[in-house]
Amino acid sequence: MTTSSTNIDYDAPYARPMREGGNWFQRSERWLDERGKGAWIATMVLGFIFVWPVGLALLAYMIWSKRMFSGNCAAKRHHRHQRHHAMRSAMSSSGNAAFDAYKADTLNRLEEEQANFEEFLKRLRDAKDKAEFDQFMDDRATRTTQDDVAEDDAKPA
């Protein structure tokens, strides 16, 4: 008895599961979800234009199902949660005392380097501000002396 191996493309259209089940509302909801938030908003606006109660119902449904607020705000909140979780796991003990000591030493060194770098940037900004202010004062003094000379030349003797 022989066995044959076949390569099946699971991404081919014929291999995808059929999702055409459900009533017209579920099918239209899936269709809009596949196209994104813009499709939902366009449908809501068209609903307001043609039959305002339909637009109002779509707006209420989008708010109730949280489709209206599922964009960037939710993604940012998710990323912030991930960063917090990553930082918390980075600070927890690994169980290896030598590694934990190395990690603590490295984190302290990096914090010190960051503080030194921020202090350097502050000094650099202060020096630039001082140079700009000195240039302004020199230009002002030059203009004042030129104005005084021009006034002296304009006065009759």
C-alpha positions in Angstrom: 0.0 0.0 0.0 1.4 3.4 -0.9 0.7 6.7 0.5 0.7 9.9 -1.4 1.4 13.3 -0.1 -0.4 16.2 -1.6 0.3 19.9 -1.2 -2.9 21.7 -0.3 -3.0 25.5 -0.5 -5.1 26.4 2.5 -5.1 30.1 1.4 -6.8 29.4 -1.9 -10.3 30.8 -2.2 -11.8 27.3 -2.5 -10.1 26.2 0.7 -11.4 29.1 2.8 -14.4 28.2 5.0 -17.7 29.5 3.8 -19.0 32.3 6.0 -22.1 33.1 4.1 -24.3 31.8 7.0 -26.5 34.0 9.0 -29.2 36.5 8.2 -28.8 39.6 6.0 -27.8 41.7 9.0 -24.9 39.5 10.0 -23.7 39.2 6.4 -23.8 43.0 6.0 -22.1 43.5 9.3 -19.3 41.1 8.3 -19.0 42.9 4.9 -18.6 46.3 6.6 -16.1 44.9 9.1 -13.9 43.6 6.3 -13.8 47.1 4.8 -13.0 48.9 8.0 -14.3 51.9 10.0 -14.5 54.1 6.9 -17.2 51.8 5.4 -19.2 52.0 8.6 -19.0 55.8 8.7 -19.9 56.0 5.0 -22.9 53.8 5.5 -24.0 55.8 8.5 -23.7 59.1 6.6 -25.7 57.7 3.7 -28.3 56.5 6.1 -28.6 60.0 7.5 -28.9 61.4 4.0 -31.5 59.1 2.6 -33.5 57.9 5.7 -32.4 59.7 8.9 -33.7 57.1 11.3 -31.5 54.5 9.6 -28.5 56.7 10.1 -29.4 57.3 13.7 -29.8 53.6 14.3 -26.4 52.9 12.7 -24.8 55.5 14.9 -26.4 54.0 18.0 -25.3 50.5 16.9 -21.7 51.7 16.2 -21.4 53.3 19.7 -23.1 50.4 21.5 -20.9 47.8 19.8 -17.8 49.9 20.3 -17.0 50.0 16.6 -16.9 53.8 16.7 -14.0 53.8 19.2 -12.0 50.8 18.1 -9.4 52.7 16.1 -6.2 54.4 17.2 -7.3 55.1 20.8 -7.8 51.4 21.5 -4.6 50.5 19.7 -2.6 53.1 21.8 -4.2 51.8 25.0 -3.2 48.2 24.0 0.4 49.2 23.2 0.6 51.1 26.5 -0.6 48.0 28.3 2.0 45.9 26.5 4.8 48.3 27.4 3.7 48.3 31.0 3.6 44.5 31.0 7.0 44.3 29.4 8.5 46.7 31.9 7.0 44.8 34.8 8.4 41.5 33.5 11.8 43.1 32.9 11.9 44.2 36.6 10.9 40.8 38.0 13.4 38.3 39.1 14.5 35.6 36.7 15.6 33.2 39.5 19.3 33.4 38.5 21.0 35.6 41.1 24.0 36.3 38.8 21.9 37.4 35.9 19.6 39.5 38.2 22.7 41.3 39.5 24.0 41.9 36.0 20.6 43.1 34.9 20.3 45.5 37.8 23.9 46.8 37.2 23.2 47.3 33.5 19.9 49.1 34.2 21.5 51.4 36.7 24.3 52.2 34.3 21.8 52.9 31.5 19.8 55.2 33.8 23.0 57.1 34.7 24.0 57.4 31.1 20.5 58.7 30.2 20.6 61.2 33.0 24.1 62.4 31.8 22.9 62.7 28.3 19.8 64.7 29.2 22.0 67.0 31.3 24.4 67.4 28.3 21.4 68.2 26.1 20.2 70.8 28.6 23.7 72.4 28.7 23.8 72.4 24.9 20.3 74.1 24.7 21.4 76.7 27.3 24.6 77.5 25.4 22.6 77.9 22.2 20.1 80.1 23.9 22.9 82.2 25.5 24.6 82.5 22.1 21.4 83.7 20.4 20.7 86.1 23.2 24.3 87.5 23.0 23.9 87.9 19.3 20.6 89.8 19.8 22.1 92.1 22.3 25.1 92.8 20.0 22.8 93.6 17.1 20.7 95.8 19.4 23.7 97.7 20.6 25.0 98.1 17.0 21.6 99.4 15.9 21.4 101.8 18.9 24.8 103.3 18.1 24.0 103.6 14.4 20.7 105.4 15.3 22.6 107.8 17.6 25.1 108.5 14.9 22.3 109.1 12.3 20.5 111.4 14.7 23.7 113.4 15.4 24.2 113.8 11.6 20.6 114.9 11.1 20.7 117.6 13.8 21.6 121.1 12.5 24.6 122.6 14.2 
